[in-house]
Amino acid sequence: MDTITDTRPCTVVRTRDELRAAIGALRSAGRQVGFVPTMGAFHDGHLSLMRHAAADGHAVVVSLFGSPPQFSPTEDLSAYPRDEQRDLALAATAGVELVFAPPAHEVYPDRFGTTIRVDGPTRTLEGATRPDHFAGVATVVAKLLNMVRPDRVVFGQKDAQQVAVVRRMMCDLDFDDVELVIGPIVREADGLAMSSRNVYLSPQERVAALALRRALDAAQATIDGGEHDPRKIERAAHSVLSAEPRCTPDYATIVHPDTFVVADNLAEPSLLCVAARIGPARLIDNQRLTLA
């Protein structure tokens, strides 16, 4: 994790009117705007996205908002790790100038009645097990894009299916004046993908979580050994997850990275997605597969 140093603090706004006034001031100063939507609990992966947003001198705006519609009744939004002051200090080290941290009623006022449902990439994997999740994602992202009106928005590759859903939504709803940038997965030194949910893990569970990285590596090694059957490659990854006693696998599935249709072969771009529960945390990871 980046060390928090003395830097110029971010400006924090809580309402749409304050947000629009602050962005208007940036525009009046001739600045373009890069935007990073987040739920907080920042780690180096988030900070890398903020730095991508700042490329070419863009003023960086970050939203700090846990959207209730993204969570099902069995998922506790209130348990999501929060430390706003720490997040603001870390965002400042990445050059963030403006943070939008609204209360829920500012984004979802009384009698709010609109939901955006995206077909296609929502049908499989996370969409199959969390049927309302991506409707919540698409709706809040569309609202935030309309409120911020950025020139650039940045998401992380770790949430690959979310990226596919947002890309489809932005295309379908004509957000074609916003550049969509995808930042690469940022990993710990041992290969574990950085995630806010990693803080839930005990030391033993933290070691067990490396099974996700090993599963991705096993799949690529299977391909390098000459196997091109997607189902056999998936089984190789799944067996690695199953071999870890503290790991409960959810899926190890090869899909097209844009449509999230399950792959019948590796002739087209192929993304292996894995998900598993380790202790109290449900973790995901993914990797592009390359033919030997």
Secondary structure, DSSP 8 states (H G I E B T S, - for coil): ----------EEE-SHHHHHHHHHHHHHTT--EEEEEE-S---HHHHHHHHHHTGGG-EEEEEE---GGGS-TTS-GGGS---HHHHHHHHHHTTEEEEE---HHHHS-TT--------STTSSTHHHHSTTHHHHHHHHHHHHHHHH--SEEEEEGGGHHHHHHHHHHHHHTT-TTSEEEEE---B-TTS-B--GGGGG--HHHHHHTTHHHHHHHHHHHHHHTT---HHHHHHHHHHHHHHSTTEEEEEEEEE-TTT--B-S-SSS--EEEEEEEETTEEEEEEEE----
